[in-house]
Structure formats: structure tokens, C-alpha cells
Amino acid sequence: MLKIVISFILLTLSTLIFSEAVVQDRIDHLESIVSSRSSRLESLFSGITVLSYENPIAIEVNYMKQLVNRLTLKEADDFTNEKIVSFFLNVEEQLSIITSLMDINSKKTTIIDVINAVYEYPFIDAKGEYLVYISDKKTGNRNPVILNLLNYQERHVIIPETGDYFPVLLDDTLFFLMAVEEGFSIMSYDLSNGQYSELIRGDLTCLRSSNEFLYYSENNAVFQLNAKGQLINHFDFEYPIQSFDIIDNTLIVSLLDRIQYDLFLLNTEDFELFRLTDTAYNEVDVIFQNEINSVFSSNRNGNYGIYQQRISFDNIPSDYQLVFEIKNKDIFYPCFSDIYSKIVACLFETGKEPRLLIIPH
């Protein structure tokens, strides 16, 4: 059993308030929580070590000999059930995400359902080093969370009183859409110094990155920016844009054609447009899996699932194949990591906050 060293400080700080019996009961209760939570982590993940320290008093969790998280208890108010349980839940969530992604041989789809909070707009960088997503789990406001998949550390980017969407990480700069009165603005956040600034404001619908460039959609156009936020190019379409992605010189776009969204390809060199779908369903939240396939959400079977379609420049709409769906639940905002052979998406269910969904593919 893990023995957390809290007796001395609790007795010292609480002598004037509590009887010795009450203090001892509290010590025993907190030690029991730490012990049970430690045992749960050890049963879920091999390679876990939970340590306690006396000066300063702290709980530390290591995974594969690397520090995952550390809780330092400095004041009497720190010794609460909520703080200790929250610490262990966050560690469990971090490791659930990381182990599910990194097990490239697993064919199991995983729902990350540890903490009841919002989880949306996942993004994995091209090197597979970081998973970035939007969550309100720490402050109650929607903020970007950056999980380092290699050293297991998690960082929250706290922008007070904002709602944030579509995080994109380029080197040491985080870009995301922030809700404003007029629609959305593109925010640039320097991770090295914590400085942030607004680049663009308007009726924005999607934010992507490719080859160190930033792209966003507004109304019927996709715009290209450099890392400093300077406009380089733009591509116009006939219909409003729901989402898009870019690879090399090809844009794939979900456009509101008539009453539903269909997918189109645009060659950005000769501006030739090709239709990929022509259905009675909505093909939305589209991304490139690679140069051959696209991945997107569609409500073809009555709820939104994840589908895959081959890229074609024949200008003849073609069928697409189901990757994964869950009856009576909707799946949106897929991203794909070639390194881990996984799709990370968001699962929406009535009465529950959106959760992360990890799909081998």
C-alpha cells in the first residue's frame, strides 16, 4: 500500500481546529484514496510507479520511467478528496489516450471516457509528437490542451473567458479559432513566451495547416497565410464552405451544394474543380488521410459515422465506404495520424459531453 506522507502537516495545521481522532480519520481517508487510485492505475497500465515525497509533500506518477504528473500539496486546503481524485483521473486520461494511440497493432476502437467534460477538434501534428484538442475540463471555459505523446506531459493554454475551436500546432506556435461577436478570429499563441495576438476576424468556418502554412475558410473561399499571418493566396468556390483540407496542390472541400454538403477537389495550380460526391446525405468535416484517400463524417445511415473515399480526378461522383459508426451516436471532427495508423474523432451522444474516439485505420 502506498503511504502518503501527510500526517505531520495535517496534524500541524489542524490541531487548533480538529480533534486528534478527526485528523487521524482524515489522514486515513486520504491515504485510502491515494492507495485505491494508485492500484487502479497499476491495473490499467503496466510500467506505472506512484511515489510520495515528504519535503515538499507530493504525489508523483511515472510511466515507463518518465514523469507523467506531479501533485504538490503545500497548504491545508490542498488536502482534499477532490484535488487528489482529479489528479489521478487526469493521469488516467493522459495514459488512456497515449496507450490507445501508440498501440499500432491494436484493432480496438477506444472511447476516452474518464472525465466528464467537452472534448472536441483533435489535431495530431505530422511528426506524431503532439495531440491537441479543445476542452473545458480545467476551467469550465473551452481552451486548447496540448498532450505530448512522447514525454506524456500535458499543457493547458488558458485564454480567459473565451471559446476556442480548431487548434493547429506549427512548431512553437499554436493557432486556433476564437469565438467573437462578429464570428471568429484566428489567434496566434507563442508557446515559448505565452504571448498571443489576433490575425484575422470574420465569418470563419475551418482552420487547417500544411507545409508550414496556415489555411482558413470564410464564406465561399479558402485563404492561405504564412506563419506570421500574412495573406499569400486565396481560392474561391461557388458554394459556402463547411470544411476543407489541403495536401500538396490539392484542396478537398465540403461545399453546401443545394440543401446538403458534397465533396469537391480543386487543383490549386490550374483551378480545375472535380466533384467527388453527389448524394442526399451530408459529407462534412473532411480531411485527407493521404494522397489516395479522404476521411469525413456522413449521415448516410441515419447518424454521422466516419467514412473513407478514394481521391479521384475523373469528375464522376463515386461511392464511399464506412470506416466506423455507432448506432444513435454521431461522430465528427476526425483527424488522422499516419504514424499511429489511427483516426481520432469526437463522439456525440444525447445527454453527454463530446468524448474522444480513437479508431484504428
Protein Blocks (a to p, Z undefined) as FASTA:
>chain_A
ZZddfklmmmmmmmmmmcfklmmmmmmmmmmmmmmmmmmmmmmpghiacdddfbdcdddd
deehiafbdcddfbfklmcfklmmmmmmmmmmmmmmmmmmmmmmbcbdcdddfbgcddeh
iacdfkopaccdddfklnopacdddddfknopacddddehiacehiadehjaccdddddf
klpadddddfknopacdfbgcjdfbdcdeehiacddehjaccdddfkopafbdcddfbdc
fbdcdehjaccddddehjbccdddddfklopacdfbdcfbdcehiacfblmbccdddfkn
opacdddddddfklpacddddfbdcehiacehiacdfklopacdddddehiacddddddZ
Z
